Amino acid sequence: MKLDDFINDHIIKISSVWVDKNPNMKNFKNMDNWKTTLKYDGRQCTLYFSQGFGFHGKEPKLKTVLESFLADSLYVNYSMEEFTDEFGYDCYEGERIYNNIIKHDKKLQKLLGSELYGVFIKLEND
């Protein structure tokens, strides 16, 4: 199943509010930062999401946010040491980024529920 099919098959709502900074991305400049809320089946999760400054303040689309979650889900089974080695982060920066990936992944699991989350992490990105 592809991500577009997943989105079409499930009613996930997104709303976003622009914010001046993303507390999870301290060393990134020139980003469009958003406080984004996803809603599904009576549940919701809120997270910070950033995209390149080239989007010129356009709100993130559901597909863009889910693509980011999907990409991050590849690393949830890594140890923190494996993650920092993979990307060449120093221990402090790597640990901060890794912990945010884990935190966002748990939020997504809670939003979707375990069965649908299992489908989601097996999706092919378009």
C-alpha positions, 0 to 999 in steps of 0.5 A, a space after each residue: 500500500 502506498 501513502 496516498 492510498 493510506 491517506 485516502 482510506 483513513 480520515 486523518 485531519 490536520 490543522 497547523 498554526 505557524 510558530 516562530 521556532 521549533 523547540 526540537 530544532 535548535 540549530 536550524 535556521 530559515 525554517 517554516 515552523 508549525 505547531 501541527 495537530 493530527 486528528 483521527 478517530 476521536 484522538 489527536 496528537 500535537 507536534 512541532 513540524 518544520 519545513 524548508 523556508 522555500 515553502 514561504 509560509 505555506 501550511 504543511 500538508 498531511 502527506 508531508 507530515 506523514 512522510 516525515 513520520 514514515 521516514 523517522 519510523 525507520 530509526 525507531 528500532 535503532 539504539 541511540 548509539 547506532 543512530 548517532 553513528 549512522 548520521 555522524 551526530 555528536 552524542 548530545 545532538 544525536 541523543 536530542 534528535 533521536 529522543 524526538 523521533 521516539 517521542 513523535 513515534 509514540 504519539 503517532 502510535 497512540 493516534 493511529 492505534 497499534 493495528 493501523 500503526 503497523 500498517 502505516 510503518 509498512 507503507 511505500 512512500 510515493 
